[in-house]
């Protein structure tokens, strides 16, 4: 994500993946980030495992060769920053 204006704002985020054991989405990363002055933010290794393990036949993240991801983002307007 990249913010291009000079207005600060907060993004609440949660990244989740469906796993075989539970059959439900399991949160991988959750938190918030305050953007100011054109910063760039991202994750290089969302699952914190090697690519080989992630793509393996027995990977817990693939069900019938399909990866199910969920990203929830909530952008807070500048006036909401005061209430935080």
Secondary structure, DSSP 4 states (H G I P E B T S, - for coil): -B--SS--EEEEEEEEEE-TTTSSEEEEEEEEEEE-SS-B---S-TTSS-HHHHHSTT-TTEETTEE-EEEEEEEEPGGGGTT-
